């Protein structure tokens, strides 16, 4: 959904120019000439940011500023051709995000709008995370009862109590971000921000500015001083996802943060302290990256203080029934549908290899629950890749399930069948007598 901008400007040419520039940048825009309709719009509509002239025919921009700050938490940019220290101070007192004096370039204006929206997004993300995750948390979204996952839960408990750097290793889709979030919200830093950075998504030329911020004039387009992600994470945690993709030049600066707890903004000369706990993650083998010369050995050792390795789903197959049930409950509640999988469809889900790990399983179940029009999801409604010969070379028969997951497997299937041993035996591919014997041997009531 496009972010919506309210523009209040009485100069027609300026108003049209701002509206065209914002629409060209992908925003949804409502532009108005005077303050009265703007006040009505604020009461009736939802905006992500407001830009208003200070001098308007029927009122001043401060009236609009007061209305917004009294009702909604959205950034406001004040603009005027009558720039003065007094106006700037008044605007900031009222809570304006920033103040810009005409004439200004459209590029400068758009950069200011994007900076305000980025700040708003980060603030909203942290508010949401604190609300959703401040509960006593053994990671309700990290699901598993296998020995492999019990080891992960134990590690999470221990590293959460520490303040040292954590390195989370695992294939894509194994839940590295969830583990990082859990560690932060179980730690003493939980009341402070958790700032997440996808290092692989940042352009090489901008990554240092994003991480450490920049000073005004540091490079072309750096029209104002900008704080970096380490600034925003002060006192909290910073999650550096896909850290194996960071260029060598930036690796040296991250090493300095870890060693000395200090950094410098791009174009700056002042050394700034950093009190942000670093939680890093990667799906790459960093030891091999070090040997290939693509990753600094000293940084690897600094990151690898408290390592947590997440197993791929194919190595904890006993958790698949639990995960199926967890995601079915999630999407049944979200979509208000009372549906379940047929035994044949359930067997297909158990047999699949899941190269995309837990994330792929979640996506498959969301798709099935969303698109089904029946009470039972049939085998034919599963994605074609599940029945297209891509299953792993194992059966869904109980005899082929790993021994250390057999008890968990039986218990989960019994729960899915609501205690029906006949249905459970059918799904497991064994007789009711064999199921009964195994239940007795494992002490399953």
Secondary structure, 3 states (H helix, E strand, C coil): CCCEEEEECCCHHHHHHHHHHHHHCCCEEEEECCHHHHHHHHHHCCCCEEEEECECCCCEHHHHHHHHHHHCCCEEEEEECCCCHHHHHHHHHCCCCEEEECCCCHHHHHHHHHHHHHHHHHHHHHHHHHHHHCCCCCCCCCCCCCHHHHHHHHHHHHHHCCCCCEEEECCCCCCHHHHHHHHHHHCCCCCCCEEEEEHHHCCCCCHHHHHHCECCCCCCCCCCCECCHHHHCCCCEEEEECHHHCCHHHHHHHHHHHHHCEECCECCCCCEECCCEEEEEECCCHHHHHHCCCCCHHHHHHHCCEEEECCCHHHCHHHHHHHHHHHHHHHHHHHCCCCEECHHHHHHHHHECCCCHHHHHHHHHHHHHHHCCCCEECHHHCCHHHCCCCECCCCCCHHHCCHHHHHHHHHHHHHHCCCCHHHHHHHHCCCHHHHHHHHHHHCCC
